[in-house]
Amino acid sequence: MLKLFKYMKQSVGSVLLVILLLVIQAVCDLTLPDFTSDIVNIGIQQGGIENAAPDIIRQSEFEKLALFTKEADRKTVQDSYRLLEKEQLSPAEYSALVKKYPALTDEPLYQLEAGKQKDLTELNDILGRPIIAVSILFSEDESTAGIRQQFAEGLVGGKDAGALTEEQLFGILSQMPQEAREKMMEKFDEVFSQMPDSMISQSAVLYVRQEYQAVGVDTGSLQTRYILWAGAKMLLVALLSMAATVIVSFFAARIAAALGRELRSRVFGKVVSFSQAEFDRYSTASLITRSTNDIQQVQMLMVMLMRVVFYAPIVGVGGVLKVVDTNSTMSWIIAVAVAAVLTLVIVLFASVMPRFRLMQKLVDRLNLVTREILTGLPVIRAFSTEKHEEERFDEANHNLTRTNLFVNRVMSSMMPLMMLLMNGITILIMWNGAHSIDSGSMQVGDMMAFIQYTMQIVMSFLMISMVSIMLPRAAVSARRITEVLDTDIAVRDPESPVPFDESRRGVVEFRGVSFRYPGADEDVLTGIDFVARPGETTAFIGSTGSGKSTLVNLIPRFFDVTSGEILVDGVDVRQVSQQELRERIGYVPQKGVLFSGTIASNIKYGCPDASEEEMMRAARIAQSTEFIEAKPEGYQSEIAQGGDNVSGGQKQRLSIARAIAKRPEIYIFDDSFSALDFKTDAALRAALKRETADSTVLIVAQRISTILHAEQILVLDEGQVVGKGTHRELLETCETYRQIAMSQLSKEELSHE
């Protein structure tokens, strides 16, 4: 699988951009629960008041707080606030402040300096406990009356503490030495140490809210403004996350599509360069599957990798850190959730893994059966075996369907099980969180954020697990693609091609050529020696399986010889480039092959620049003019895929015309006249003789009549040349040729010839 990543070099920039966007998306997604927590905790429970340090406070209250502030912290507090007095303010400034804070008309106020906002965390820690102390001692709340009574009795030595007014209590405290007040605060700290930080914070915020109301601040408007502003920021972050998601999806699709395009191009290029030896290793159906379905599997996995593999770890790790920061006492729930998810995934993974390995083989099999049935449909109908072929197709289709159903059923069960698991985790969090909220160690918003973070962590593991389940099938596909790309090609171009010897143009020479198919135990051809010259026709004849077609297929290097050498234009064919070699050859295969398009495009296939006159001349020599001109659209008539809309003889003649239009120096006809009637065969050979007067012609034939006038005939038997000469010479010297001739022609015809 990793080998395929090297084909993504052109997409490195896009991949880096995707990673950056995924980081942005993950940060946004991890921020959203914080906004939820703040809206619930601060916006609803605390009335929009974020800090224990008030933004505005009356002078009398500020002095009370100073009594319970440690001497080391008192300067920090005093430096953070400025005194608002009428005498120190301009009339305009005073008027504006009075509208905002009506209490300013009664007494001076202390306002938090604008530049001290960054010190709020320190101020919150400093003022939290003094605020609670002031709330207890100077409030009229009945729930704290007992504490005030005990404290007052301690101050006045057992006298009637209840008669002390707020001013008297403040006066006594202000006259106490600093050391005495700090010892008194140590006792308060012992009580505060047993209180959770959240309870201290909420108690301090309650005091600040009451102070704001006393100053004249509209706390209802303050709460609304906070919730709206927090909601707006939350919406903005969600929109940013959505934008990042959309852009990531776009680029992930482009990256995967580019990889798919590159792989298809390379696989096709590799397959096109295959020699017949490599084609024998892979079936056509398998190569088609590898070029389409397998690459599609890799492409789909690449999209998931781009969207999940980079994103999920960031969210998972970030979620764990956020959870620990929110409430470490419930972190064990995360471990339980992750363990449950992994257990579920491992069980499902073990169930579907073997079926994924089988899937692509079953797709290959279905493609193979389908292709065989469609290409062999006339034969199937002729032998009335439709029922048998339907059963073959049904079997292949049923096996693939059954495997697909099993995989899909297992996979479809994952989501319901995951939802059940996630809901169970949510209940567990709420059960434990409710106890924490009741004890004051957690706020409602924190519990809600904890649930969201937990779901994000579980979903990140789920997403990675989904990719892990897709991975086996894609890995199988990647392995199959790599097999094709890494296939060692038997027929290669030389590193330093040798130029042809133009003085020996058109000469084909076999020197001691032997050939054995890869993996075979015996040679198909043994010790073949002959020379074919321009202006001459060299024919090959022999019984079926004697090696005739194999011999001529060695010339254009469809295979390479096992031993010996083949020379074209005086140069070993293994020392020249395949393209230059094949440019000099006009090859007509045993089975006529046409391509979808028009008659004209098929004739010009080997020479696209051929003129209309040259095209028509080639068709005329190949005896194709009559049936072409009989068509309504003539040379522009459509040819179906594989030439299925023309007869076998017409297909052969168009294949011959295609070779003639190329005007090569060497013609190879591999039994290319077998579908022609005798009249057409004779006329075509006569016209071809005139056309190829300066070319070398090699003909593989089954019929004696096709090669009677060849200047050189080679008779093959079991891969060896058992006769060489003209027709008349072979009748006298070669028993094998004589038997073939007598089986096809009468004595009178032979004597006449």
Disulfide bonds with the S-S distance in Angstrom:
none
